[in-house]
Amino acid sequence: MEEHLVGAGLSFSAFDILRSSLNEESASKVKQKVVARLGKDIRRDFIEEHDLDVAKITYGCYCIGLDGGFEINYELCPSDIVYIGSGAVYGRMKSHLSGKLFDFASKLRAIPFRLYVADLSRHQDGQRAQRLLEQAMLARFCERYEPLFPLLNAKNASSGSHDGLFETGWDVPVQRSRGRNTTGWLLKPTDAEDWKGKLK
């Protein structure tokens, strides 16, 4: 995110300076402009790299992870995943960026993020499918990495079975990278409880 901000002539440090010198309302307006820019960048990147317009996904499942060889040092095993969610991906991402995800990225500064997306809009029952896939991914994550869900998911997030609805490859985002993408850094938040909770 820092890279996208720098591309727009900003940075988290510059935003911190702005926030400290502006009243709350003005700082909030600046943040919304930054979030709108980040949202457009995410949409453009997906179109260019994957020929996928995330703004057109009405039903989807997504994972937010760290990139660049960084992983969270979870209880059972490290993973790059920090959040698993579902819904209209573009709107959900902009909402997350307006809240806790922006603050989380600000704390991590230059650590890059990765977004995994499954478009279920064409599925016969996309709303049910997105929820089942989200629950299956949460369950798989809890089995392998952390019984209390990814760092930014709420403790009380529901998990369940996908009932065989999905075939192979559905859990790729919660598989650990191998080869050249091996972990270079393990992060363990000292204030993990402060980050627990649903992204806005």
N, C-alpha and C positions, 0 to 999 in steps of 0.2 A: 504494500500500500504506500509505503514511503516513496518508492520509485514513481508511482503514479502521481503522488503529490508533488514531487520534485519536477516532474514533467509539466505540471500546471503552475510551476513557479512558487510552490509552497513546500512545507515540510511540517512534521509534527512539532518540531521546535518552534517554527514560525507561528504555527497555530497556538501553541502555548503562550507565546508572547502576546499575540492578538487577544486571546481569551483573558489574560490578566489585565490588559489595558482597556477592554471594552466592558460595557454593562452586560448583564446576562442575556438580555433580549438580542442585542447586536451580535454577541458571540454565537448565539444559537443560529442566527441568520447566516453568519459566515460558515458555520459548521454544515448547515443544510446545503449551501452552495458547494462545499467541498464534497459532501456525500453525493450530491447529484452528479458531480464530475466523476467521482469514483465509480458510480453506477454506470455511467455512459462508457467508461473505460472497460469495465467488466463485460458489458454487452458487446462492445466492439471487438474485444479480444476473443470472445467465444465465436463471433461471426467469422473473424479472420482465421482463427486456428482450427475451429471445429465445424464451420458452416452451420452453426446452431444459434438461433436468435432466442436467448434466454427470456426476453420480454414476452415471447409468444407461448411460453410454457404455462399452461393453466394448472396442470397437475404434475408435480415432480418431486423427486427426493434428491437431497444434496448433502454433501459432506464438506465441511471447511477444515482444511489441514494446514500445517506448517510446511514450508518447502525449504530447499537449500540445505538439506541434510540435518535439519532440526527436528527433534521429536520431544514429546512430553514424557517424562519419566513416571509412567503410571505404575500402580501397585504390582500388577502381574507381569507386565511387559511394556516397553516403550512403544509409542505410536505417534504419528504426526497428526492424527485426527483430534480436533478440539470441539467440533460440534456436528451433530447429525440432525437434519430437519427435513420437513416436507412442506409442500404448498406451491403457490405461484412463485417460482424461484426468484425472478427479478424483483418483485415487490418485497419478498421476504429479505433478500439481500440488502436492499435499500433501507429497510426497517432495521435490520441488524447493524448496518453501518451508522445509522442515526443514534444508536444506543451503545450497548456494551461492547460490540465488536470493534467499534472505533476506539474506545478507551483501551481495550485489550491490545490492539495493534499499536496504539501510541506507547504503551508500556514496553512492547517488544521492538519498537522503532524499525530498524532496517531488516528484520527477519521477514522473509517473503511468505505469502500465503498461497495455498492451492485450493481450487474449488472443483469438486467432482459433482457432476449433474446427471441424473437419469430423467429423461423426458417421458412421462407416462400419459401425456395428454390424449394420445390416440388409443389408449387402452379402453376396453369396453366399459370398465368402471374405474376411471382414473383416480377418483377421490379415494375409493377403498384401496386401490393398488398402491397409491403413494403412502398411505398410512401403514399398510401391511409391510411394505418394503422398509419404511423408516423403523418400524418395530423390530423387524428381522435384523436390520443392521445394528440397532441398539443392543439387541440380545447377543449378537455375535461379538460386538465390541466388549460387552460385559464379561463374556466367557474368556476372552483372550487378553484383555488389557486392564480393565478397571471395573470392579463390581458396581461402582457408583456412577457409571456413565462418563462420557467425555467431559473434559474440564468445563466447557461452557453450557452443557446441558443441565437442566434442573435435576435434582436428586429424585424427584417424584415423576420424572418422565416415564410414560408407560412403555413396556416392552412386551413382545409376544412373538408368536410364530407366523411365518409367512405361508404356512399351509401348502407348500409345494407350488405356490403361484408363480415363482420365478425359477428359471433354470440356471445354468452355470454362469458365473461372472457377476452375479448381483452383489457379491460382497468384496469385489476388487478394492474399493477404497479403504476397507479395513484390513487389507493384507499389508504386511510390512514390505517396504522396498528392499530389493536385493541388488547385488552387483555394484555398479558405479554410484548408485543412489543410496549407499549405505549411510546410516546415521553418522553425523560428525559431531553433533551436539545434543546433549540431553538436558532438558529444562525441567526443573521442579519448582513450581510456584510456592513460596513460603506463605502466601495468603490465598491458597486454593479455595477456601470457603468463601472469600469475597467474590470470586469469579463464578462460583456455582450458581446456576439459575438460568432460566430461559433467556435467550437473546431477545431483545425487544422486537 
